Amino acid sequence: MELPPSARRMLRVVYIMGIVLVLLFLVFIAAIIWKANHKAPPKPEPPPQSLNLGLPPGAAITSASLDGDRLVITTAHEVIVVDVKKNAIISRIAAAP
């Protein structure tokens, strides 16, 4: 039984699409394998930054607590709020004598 020309063209297109689909699947698998074997080197961590609290000589820190990215440092004379992510003093609250 002979197929009409339009059916032969359709069959040829289906075969070509199947081959393209298999080739794309193989490329996809190869890309996953390549990506797994060629990882980017880790970025070095930046050096730690120091923050001067500006405490007078002899001042002692009585307590410190961390809440999220805020660090609250309590001394005998004041309360200091530090933003840990920005490494900056947000607020200084003087303690009444």
C-alpha angles and dihedrals in degrees: 000000000000119000120226116252094253091054091049091052090048091050091049091051091050091052092048092049090050092052091047090049092052092047092050090049090052091049089050092052091046091051091052091050092047092048091050092052098042106054120168115251113257116262114248115249115249115252114266115265122224122224122205109218092194094231117168117250112279094021114140128209108233098187144352130196133182124215114176106307095340122096118196115201118190123199129173091266108031149007117238123199115202128190102223096197094051093034090225137126109248101182143002118202117191116221115229114240 
